[in-house]
């Protein structure tokens, strides 16, 4: 993963491998090894990594390349640990998936070779260029590697238990949602049934997020009713609702401080982050065709209810939101709750336009 990000950054700077090797004062075979993954960037000493980052920026790569490479190395560690272990269990104390709460940017790097979707933060680097001959357009997990990766996620999700393993389990469940195999889908349905039958205390963020992860995963398989049930049990302004907002804020980077467990979602003050980035993010994700519409729409309504100034003080998010609301209200395949939520957004926009 990190080698491919390095390749994107080099190509963005319009340097050939030979030119980059000369600037970095290494042999061209070293550059080829970095970019192919044969020489993992994770094995570099810190000072060498910093020199590499500086070389890239001097050649014209954006300053953000260091952050992208760091996240790509973390994604490499997660992928390598899972593929190497396969169905075997690894202790949370030594597992990279339990080291910190993942953000969207890191998760999208981990799943890039599975989904084929270029992570959003890397799109500015991926400038179209003329190629001679066939080229690899993205990182690849071969079929056997993919199977071992998901076998490991299933093992973690099934065996992890207790508060000290909650983060490992939740993040494994989320990654398991990308597995198309029937056994994983059946496991997720069983997990939803188990989680939904148990009452969730308002301060039990682990149980809340386990149910959320299973709901999101099954919705991606076409079962949106489970996500509707989840949001229905999360009244606006409740502790779980606040935790959901904080989760989203952290996920997309509005809450900037890193965390090593999920407890912060209950205690972080929602007023400590602005919300504009989240508003724009959710506005693009409330299409009626989205399998995650119930959660996205609920969160968008909660966000605007808690921060009406996002619309009243700032005119630029109104047109795209108005367009999304119009599409929603013109759609017949909505529940009554979803139609009421779109109508509430329509009213909020009218108030903001006065």
N, C-alpha and C positions, 0 to 999 in steps of 0.2 A: 504494500500500500504506500509506504513512505517513498519507495523508489519511483513509483508512478507519479506521485506528487512532485518529487524532485524533477522528473522528466518534464512535467507540465510547466514548472517554473523556469527550467532552462529554455524550453521552446518559447515561452512567453518573452524571454529576454533576447530571443533570436540568436542565441549562441549555439553553435554546433557542439557535439561532444568533444571534439578536438579543442575548440576554443575554450570551452568550460574547463577542460582538463588543464590547459595551460594557465588559465586564470586561477585555478585552485591549486596549482603546483602539484598535480598528481598525474599518473599515467592514464591514458584514455581507457585502458582496460579497467581501471578502478572506477571510472565514471560509468562504464557499461555494467560493471558489477553492482554499483549502487542502484542504477535504474532498473535492472532486471530483478533485483532482490537477492542476487547471489552473495552480495556483501551488505548485510543488513545495516541500515543506519543506526538501529538500536544498539549495535555493538561499538559505535564510535565513542571516543572520549568526548567529554563535554566541550573542551576547548576546540577540538577538531570540528564538532558540530556547529559551534558558533562561527568558526572561520568559514565553514561551508555556507552558512546562512548569509554571512557578510559578502561572500563572493557572489552569491546569487543577486543580492540587492544592488551591488555595484555594477553588475551586468545589465540591470534594468528590471529585475523582478520586483514586485510590490513588497513593501515592508511587512505585510501580513504573512509572507511566506514562512517565516520562522514559526508562527503559531500553527499554520497548516501542517508543516512538517512534524511538529511536536505531537499534534493530534493524530497524524497518520502513523507515527511510531507507536502511540498507545493503541491504535486500532490493530496494528501488526501484532502486538503482544497478546491481545485478546484472541485474535484469529489463530495465532500460532499455538497458544495454550490449548484452545478447544480442539483444533485439528490433531495435535499431538496426543491429547488424552483420549479423544473419541468417547466411547461410552463409559470410560473410567471416571471415578470421582476425584476431584482435586479439592483440597482443603481451602476454605474461604481465606484463611490466613495467608495463603500464597497465590491466590487467584486474582489476576488483573481485573476481572469483571466485578470484584468486590472492593476495589481500591477507592472508588469515588463515584458519586452520582453522575451519570452520563448526561450530556446535553445532546441536542439534536444533531449538531455538527459532527460529533464523534460517532454517534450511532449510525448516521448516514455514511460515514467512511467504512464502518464495520460491515454494513450491508451492501455497499457499492458492488462488490464482485458477485453478489447474489441477485440484486435487483437490476443491475445495469444502469441505475440512475445516478448521474453525476451529482455529487453533493453540491448544494447551492453555493457554499462558500468558495468552491473551486471553479465555478463557471467563468469568472473573469479571467482565469488563467488559461482556459481551454479555447484559445482563439483558433479559428479555422485556418488550416495551412495546407498547402499542396504537398501531397506525399508521393513518393515514388515506390511502387510496389505495396504489398499488403502490410498493414501495421496493426498492432494491438491497440484497441481504442479504450480499454479499461482493464483494471486488475481482474484476474480470473481465479475462481476456485474450481478445480476439476471435480467431476461427479463424486469421486470417492472422498475428496476433501470436504465437499459440501455435506455429504452424508455423515462424516465423522464430526463436523462442526455441530450439526443439529442433534446428533446422538448425544453429544456432550451437553447441549442446552437442555435436552430432555432429562438427562441424569441430574443436572443441577436443579431444575425445576421440581423434579420428583423427590429428591432426597434432602434438599436444603430445608432446614427447619430451625425454629428458634429465632429470637430477636437478633442474635449476632450474625445470622445468615440471611436476614430478610432482604437486604439490598441485593445480594448475589441471586437470590431466588427471583425477585421481581424483574431484574434486568435480564435474567435468563428467559423468563416467561415472555418478555417483550420480544426478544430476538427469536424465540421459538415461533412467534406469530408469522415469521417469514417462511416457515417450512410448509410446503404443500403436501407433505406425506400424510395419508389418512391417520396413521398412528398418532402423530402430533396433534392433528385437529381433534381427534377423539379425546386426547389427554386434556386439551384446552377446554373442551365441553365439560368434561368431568370436573376440572378445576373451577369453572364457572358455577356448576351446580353445587359444589362443596362450599365455595366462598359465599354464594348468594343465600345459602340456607343459614349461615351464621350471622348473628347480629354483630354490627360493627359499632364499637364505642366511638364516641366523637373524638377521643384522643388516640385512637388506634390507627395511626397513619399506615402501619405495615399492612393491616388487613384491608384498609381502604384502597391502597395502591395495588395490592394483589388482585382485588376484584376489578379495579380499573384496567389493569394490564390484560386480564383474561377477557374482559368485555371488549376492549379495543381489538384484541386479536381475533375474536369470533366475529366482530362486525366486519373486519376485513375479509372474512370468509362468506359474507352475505347475510349474516344473522344480526341485523341492526336492532332487533327487539331487546337483546341483552343489554345493549348500550342505552336504550331508552329506559329500561328498568334501573340501570345504574344511576342515570341522571335524575330520575324521578325520586330516588332515595337521597338526593343531595339538595335540599331546599336552599333557595337563594339566601345568602348571608349566614348560613350555618357554618360550623367549624369545618366539615368536609368540603364545603363550597369554597371557603377561603384557602384550604389546602390545595384544592384543584387549581385555583388561580395562581398560587405560588409555584405549583408544579409547572404550569405553562410558562410562567415568567422565567423560571430557571431553564426550562427546556430550550427556549429560543434565545436565551442570553440576556434578558432584561435584568434578572438577578445575577449579578456578575461574580459574587463571591462563590468560590468552589466549596462543595460539601462532601463529606465522606459517609453520610447516612441521610435518610429521608426526614428526620425529625424536624428539620428547619421549616418544612412546609406548613407545619402547624403553628409555628411561632414567628415566622418572618412577617413583619408588618407590610401588608399589601401596599401601603402608601410609600414604601421605600423605593418603589420602582414606578416608572412613568406610565407605561401601558400603550404608547403609540405604536411601537413595533409589534406588540401582540395584537392590537386592533387590526393593523394591516395584514398580519399573518392569518388571523382568523377570517377576515373578510374574503380572502382568497380561497377559503376552505369551507364555505357554507353553501356550496352548490347542492341542490337537492339530490343529485346523483351520487354524492359522496357517501360511502358506507359509514363514515364517522360523523355524519351530519348531527345526530342527536347531541353528542358531546361538544362538538365545535360550536353549534348554535347556542347551546346552554351557556357555554363559557363566554361567548361573545356578548350575550344578553347580560350576564353577571358583570362583565368588565365594564360595559357602558353604564349600567345601573350604579356601579361604584365610582365611576369617573365620568360624569356627564360632560365635564369640561373638554374631554377628548373630541367631542363633536361641536360644542358651543364655541370653544376658543380657537379651534383649528379647522379651517374649511377644507383643506386638501383631502382628508380621508372620507369626506361625505359623498362625493360622486361615485367612487367605486363601491361604497357600502350601499348607496341607493340603488345602484345597478344590481347588486347581489340580492337585495331585498325584493326588488321588482321581479327578478327571476324566481325567487322563492314563492312569492305570493301568486304567481301565474301558474304554479305547478299544482296538479291535482293530487299527486301521490305524497301527501303530507299527513301526519297525524294532527289532531286538533291542537295539541300542545305546540307542535312545531309551527303551525299556522298562526297561533296566538303570539308566539315568539317573534316571527317575522313581522306581524302587525305591530308589536311593541317597538321593534326597531324602526319601523316606518314612522310611528308617532314621534319617537325620539329625534329622528331626522327633521321632521316638520318643526319641532320645537327649536332645534338648533339653527334652522334656517331663518327664523324670525329676526 
